């Protein structure tokens, strides 16, 4: 296609400038997000062998996969999808690591009842709770950190490829 002078060049430069912001930038980020969801899946597969945790929910396990949202034309947010947030937290931090958050004073037990205080400050027993089933503890596998490292390595080049593709389309006049 033959160029018709500086007017055509100016039009193309304006189109390239519009690629930097607005819906064009958001569309480019959506393409990068779709490609980057596989990075989260790869990190989960590296730790588990597949995309679900055995025994997490028998018969209908939740897949531990990623998703993304384009927050603004310049911001892409990656995170675990829906019901995968709990399993991803367990993969990252481990299960039942425990801390002193449940300790609240003398005689504190969930099966024997939580011990409270009356207005005068005396110890008073309150309603007992059913004990939670203990299912052991696990060490975290730092799965989300691994996924972030993979995304930090791959996303800039993916964005660069999409950017060059869009700019080339306008330079060629297509």
HELIX and SHEET records of a PDB file:
HELIX    1   1 UNK A    6  UNK A   19  1                                  14    
HELIX    2   2 UNK A   22  UNK A   48  1                                  27    
HELIX    3   3 UNK A   84  UNK A   93  1                                  10    
HELIX    4   4 UNK A  100  UNK A  102  5                                   3    
HELIX    5   5 UNK A  143  UNK A  172  1                                  30    
SHEET    1   A 2 UNK A  66  UNK A  72  0                                        
SHEET    2   A 2 UNK A  75  UNK A  80 -1                                        
SHEET    1   B 2 UNK A  94  UNK A  95  0                                        
SHEET    2   B 2 UNK A 138  UNK A 139 -1                                        
SHEET    1   C 2 UNK A 115  UNK A 117  0                                        
SHEET    2   C 2 UNK A 123  UNK A 125 -1                                        
END                                                                             
